[in-house]
Amino acid sequence: MAKKKLRDLFDAGELNLLPIMNLICLLIPFLLLAAQFVKVGVIMVETPHVTRAPTGQPPPQQKLNLTLVLTNQGYYLKSAQGSECPPGVSQDRRLCFKRENGKLTPKVLTALQLHLWRLYASKYKNHRFNNPDDRHAITVTPEPSVPYEDLVKTLDTIREVPANPTDPPLQASVPSSGCALVFDRKAATWGYKTYDGASVQDTACMYHRITLALGSS
């Protein structure tokens, strides 16, 4: 008889979800306020590609093929002309800019940027490129063990024109925004702004056409 009454008691009751719903409603605002919104950065790079020259056309001019190799020891810079290390740097170890205590310090990055500026604005300024945009082209080849943070620092360094270079000096003022792409809503494409009649691509950008070559050196 007692078992029958206990069963009837459970069957007659209903599960009250109102307290749980109230708790969820109270937690939702706190979860939204505590959420951390991560800014997503976009690195504009190009993938390596192979092109075949059309038959009957004259052979294209020799490309510069400027390549920056990023290793655990530092940087090695080369081109179709050979090594592009600064004068006086030994070529035995294939190392142009050595890390300081295993790190890419601001001193190392600045030295790399100033040397690339000399190549860009002086040594290869009048180089006959097939395409004018090829002047801004460089291939970056990182070793697999190189930290991702070092790769991002390298890409930012080679993309921007140095702040106050002296060899050679700047011909035009660099905008504060630097070598930054902006999205044109009307054209639905990315491009560069124009300041004082000059494009940011010409005044603030150095090697922004970056081809990332992974797994090779």
C-alpha positions, 0 to 999 in steps of 0.5 A, a space after each residue: 500500500 505504501 509503495 502505491 502511494 509513493 508511486 502516485 506521489 511521483 506521477 502527480 508531480 511536474 518538473 519545475 524548469 523556471 529556476 533553471 531558466 532564470 539562472 540561464 537568463 542571468 548568466 547570459 549577460 555575464 558571459 557576453 561581458 566576459 567574452 574576449 573578442 580577438 582581432 584577426 590580422 591578415 597577412 597579404 602574401 602570394 603563393 609560388 606559381 609557375 608560368 610558361 612563356 608563350 611560344 613565338 615571344 622573346 624570352 623575358 628578362 632575367 628576374 631579380 628573384 630576391 629571396 630572404 631566408 629566415 633561419 634559427 641563426 638569422 637572415 640570409 639574403 640572395 638574388 639572381 645576382 648572388 649573395 646580397 649580404 652587406 659589404 664586409 659580411 662573410 659568406 661562409 655561413 650563409 648568414 647576413 644578419 645574425 640573431 642576438 642571443 637567439 632573438 630577432 631584436 629591434 636592432 637586427 630587424 632595423 639593420 635588415 630593413 635599412 639594408 633592404 632599403 638600400 637594395 630597393 631604393 639604390 642598387 636595384 632602383 633602375 633595374 629593368 623589371 618585366 612588370 613595375 610591381 616586380 620591384 616590390 617582390 620578394 620571396 621569404 623562405 622560413 625554416 620549419 622550426 622558426 617561430 610564427 612570431 618571428 615570421 610575422 615580425 619579418 613580414 612587417 619589417 620588409 613591407 614598410 619603408 624605414 622611418 628615417 633612412 639616410 642611404 639613400 634619404 626619402 624622396 617623399 614623406 611617409 604617411 603615418 598609416 604606413 604601407 596599409 591596404 584599404 578596402 574600397 566599397 565601391 570597387 569592392 577591392 583592396 587598394 592603396 590610398 593617395 596622399 599629396 598626389 602620391 600613392 602609398 604604394 610608392 611612398 610607404 611600401 617597400 617589399 609588399 609583394 611577398 611570396 611565402 615559400 615553405 619547406 625550401 631554402 
